[in-house]
Amino acid sequence: MTSALKARVDSLEKSILAELELLKPACPEQIRSVFEKSFDRVISELMKTELLGNVPAVPMITMPYLGIYGLAQMVKHNGNVCQVRLAPETITDTRESKMPLDLSWALDVEDGTKTLGKHFDLAGNEILQSNRLPLTVTGILNLGRGGVLSRHNVVATGSRLGDDGVALLWLSGGEPKLYWSWASFSDAEWGSASCGRYLEL
């Protein structure tokens, strides 16, 4: 193994271990164990993947396993737990998001930095035109376990609330909240997150 290849493996392993560590405080042990056992597999997949995003991979706990309130409980900022401020029954994932129902890893995640300030619907179209997958409500809640909210707020253009609404994960008064806005809205502190593909477990 060349020094460059070893450095890449080391970097990916460090990133995946950090993601697994984020699961420990609130994730049920049985779910966490599935992700831990997939460590070698996800590293192998990442080594074959051109990473265009800024997060190599994020473990995706899906709705059948924890539900929206369970996922929100895992999103914290300075000790404050994410509050759900929308009606979960109004959320539908778009066909283009291709979000699995099974536990999975989102590979090659872009946390929304590249789409900061863009209208949410236009950002969603750009993501699709780049052959990437817009993250759903499930996706941004899983992404929110990390430090993304310390950098900017996140939009889930892979889900819809009614015909024209999108879900948002944001800091309001220092507290993380899952809320919604019109898809035509934009703000300099909001970015639409995406991934390259999913690795189902």
N, C-alpha and C positions, 0 to 999 in steps of 0.2 A: 504494500500500500504506500503510495507516495505521500509526502508530507502535506500536500494540498488536499488530497483525498481524506487523509486522517483528520485534518483540521475541520473539514466539512462534516464528517461523521461526528466528531466531538461537539461541534456547534449544534447539530441537530439533536443529539442525545441530551445536551444541556437544556435545549428548548422544550423537548418532550417531557423530561423529568420535571421541569418547572410547571408545565401544564398539569401533570399528574399530581403534583404537590398541591395545586389549587383545588383539587377535588376533595382533599382530605377533611377539611373542616365540616362539611355538611352533606357530602355525597354518601348514599348508602353503600356499605361495604361490598355487596354483591355486584353493584354497578361498577364501582371503582375497580374491582378485581378484573372485570372484562377488559377495561382499558389497559390496566397494568400488564395483563397477559399478551396484549397486542403490541407491546413496545417494539420488539424486533421487527414485526411486520410493518409497522408504520414507518420506522426508520428506513427499511428496505424500499418502501414505496416512495419516500421523500428523496432518496438517493437517485431515483429514476425520474424525478419531477423537476422541471424548470420552475424555480420559485420566483414569481413575479410580485407576490404580495410581501407584507412585512411581518407576518406571523407564519412560521412553517406549517403548523397544524394545531387544531383546537378540538378536544373531545366534545362530541355532540350527544348530550343526553336528550332524548326526544320526548314528546308529549305523552306517549303511552307509558313511559317509565316514571316520570315525576309530575307532569302537568305544569301549567304555566305558573302557578303559585309556588310549587316546589322548586322550579328553576329560578324564579325571582328571589327566593330565600338564599340562594347561593351567590347572589350579586350584592356585594357590600362595598361601601366607601367610608373610610374612617369610622367603622363600626356601625354605620347606618345600613339597614337592610332595604333592598329595593321594594318599593311599594307599587302595586299594580293599579293603574288608574284608567283602565279600559275594560270593556266587557269581552272576556275571552271567547264567548260564543259568536262574536261578530267577526272573528279572524278566520281568514281562509288563505292558504298558501297558493301562490300562482303555479301553474303547470311548469313554467320555465325555471322555477327555483330548484326543482328536482330534489327536494329535501326528503331523505329517507325516513321511514318510521322506525327503523331499527337503530340501535346504538351505532355510531360511526365516528370517524375522524373527518373533519373538514380540512382538506389539504390546500396549501398555498393560499392562506387567508390574507386579504387586504382589509384592514380595519376601518376603512372609510377616509383615510388621509387623502387619497388621490381625488376624492370627489367633494372635498370640503367646499361649501358655498354654492354648490350646484343645485338647481331645482331637483327635488327628489325623483320625479318621474323621468326627467332627462338623464339623471345619473343612472337610474335603473336601465334605461335603454342603452346607454354607453357600456354598461357592464355586460349586457347580453351581446352587443355587437363585438365585444372583445372576447367572446366565447367563454365568459365566466358566468358563475351562478350567483345571483343576488341572495344574500342571507335573509332568512325568514325571522319571525319573532323568536322562534326556538334558537336560531343561529345567533342573534344578537345577545340573547340572555346568556348563552354559553360563552360567547366572546366576552361578555361583561364581567366574568369572574376575574379576568386579568386586569391590567391597568389602563385599559382604553379610555375609561371615563375621566382619568386624570389628564388626558390629552385633548379629547373632544367628545361630543355626543354622537350617537350612532343611530342610523335609520335602517329599517328592514324593508327594502323595496321588494323583497321576495314574498311578502305577505300583503294582504289587503284587508281593510276594515270597511265593509260596504263596497261601494264602487270606486270611491276616490280618496280613501284614507289610508295612511301607512302608520306603522307602529314606530315609536321612538324610544330609545333608552337614553336618558339624560340625567344630569345633575341639576336639581332644583333646590337652592338653599343648602347645598352640600349633601343632599340626600338623593340616591339613585331612584328614578321613577320610570316605569313603563307607561307611556302615554301614547297619544296619536296626534297626527296632523294631516292636513290636506296634502296630497301627493304633489301638488303644484307649488308648494312652499319651498323656500330655501333660506339658509342662514349660514354665516361664515363659520360657525362652530359645529355644524352638522355635516356628517359624511355618511354615504351609503356603503355598507360593507359587502364584501363578496368573497367567494372562494373559487379555486380552480376545479375541484371535484370532491366527491365524498368517497371514503373508504369504509364500506359497511363491514361490521363485525359479526 
